């Protein structure tokens, strides 16, 4: 999963020309948070969202990949975007 996300970040950076990427994870899903942290995302807050699959409102952790980190990922994986 990390490799797919890394490629998506590189593609988004190449297409958008930079910028911050924001995301979120369910607070009770440490595996997803670990993937995001491995990619350079930082937790920037907490919140709640409705989960259709759970049919309830659940707590989330809001995350962000700063533009500088996004650019670094894009440089590392530029060859993957062209493939």
Backbone torsions as a table, in degrees:
resi	resn	phi	psi	omega
1	UNK	NA	-36.6	-178.9
2	UNK	-61.8	-42.4	-178.6
3	UNK	-63.4	-42.4	178.5
4	UNK	-63.2	-43.1	178.8
5	UNK	-65.5	-39.9	178.6
6	UNK	-61.5	-41.5	178.4
7	UNK	-66.4	-39.0	178.1
8	UNK	-64.1	-41.9	177.8
9	UNK	-62.4	-44.8	179.1
10	UNK	-61.4	-42.9	178.9
11	UNK	-63.7	-47.4	-179.4
12	UNK	-60.7	-41.9	179.7
13	UNK	-64.4	-42.7	-179.9
14	UNK	-65.1	-39.1	-177.9
15	UNK	-78.2	-37.9	-175.8
16	UNK	-91.6	-18.4	-178.8
17	UNK	77.6	26.9	175.7
18	UNK	114.0	-169.0	179.6
19	UNK	107.9	165.2	-179.3
20	UNK	-86.1	141.4	176.5
21	UNK	-109.1	128.6	179.0
22	UNK	-112.1	145.0	-179.0
23	UNK	-149.7	-173.5	173.9
24	UNK	-156.9	161.3	176.2
25	UNK	-137.6	151.5	172.4
26	UNK	-62.9	136.1	-176.8
27	UNK	-61.6	-24.9	-179.4
28	UNK	-95.8	23.0	-179.5
29	UNK	-124.3	77.9	-176.5
30	UNK	-64.6	-26.2	179.6
31	UNK	-65.4	-43.8	178.5
32	UNK	-65.5	-39.5	177.6
33	UNK	-64.6	-37.9	178.4
34	UNK	-62.9	-40.0	177.2
35	UNK	-62.1	-47.2	-179.3
36	UNK	-63.1	-42.2	178.7
37	UNK	-63.2	-39.2	178.0
38	UNK	-61.2	-31.0	179.1
39	UNK	-83.4	-7.1	177.9
40	UNK	105.7	3.5	178.7
41	UNK	-71.1	146.5	174.6
42	UNK	-115.2	145.1	174.0
43	UNK	-76.2	126.8	-177.7
44	UNK	-116.7	-3.4	179.4
45	UNK	171.9	-178.7	178.7
46	UNK	-125.2	162.1	178.0
47	UNK	-169.7	-164.7	176.7
48	UNK	-139.3	152.1	174.9
49	UNK	-148.1	156.7	177.3
50	UNK	-82.9	129.0	176.1
51	UNK	-102.6	114.4	-179.9
52	UNK	-64.7	-40.1	-178.2
53	UNK	-68.1	-30.2	178.5
54	UNK	-92.9	-13.2	-178.7
55	UNK	56.8	43.1	178.5
56	UNK	-162.9	164.1	174.1
57	UNK	-81.9	132.7	-176.4
58	UNK	-127.9	151.4	176.6
59	UNK	-73.9	143.8	178.2
60	UNK	-128.5	160.3	169.6
61	UNK	-109.3	125.8	178.4
62	UNK	-86.1	134.8	-177.2
63	UNK	-127.7	162.7	-177.6
64	UNK	-150.2	139.4	172.5
65	UNK	-111.1	110.1	-176.9
66	UNK	-60.3	152.7	-178.1
67	UNK	-54.5	-38.9	-179.3
68	UNK	-64.6	-41.7	178.6
69	UNK	-68.8	-36.6	177.6
70	UNK	-63.9	-41.7	178.8
71	UNK	-63.9	-39.5	179.1
72	UNK	-63.8	-42.0	177.7
73	UNK	-63.7	-40.3	178.6
74	UNK	-62.9	-39.9	178.6
75	UNK	-67.0	-41.5	-178.6
76	UNK	-64.5	-33.6	-171.8
77	UNK	-115.1	19.2	-177.6
78	UNK	-56.7	-37.4	-179.9
79	UNK	-65.0	-26.7	179.5
80	UNK	-72.7	-33.7	-178.6
81	UNK	-66.1	-38.6	-177.8
82	UNK	-72.6	-20.8	-175.6
83	UNK	-69.4	NA	NA
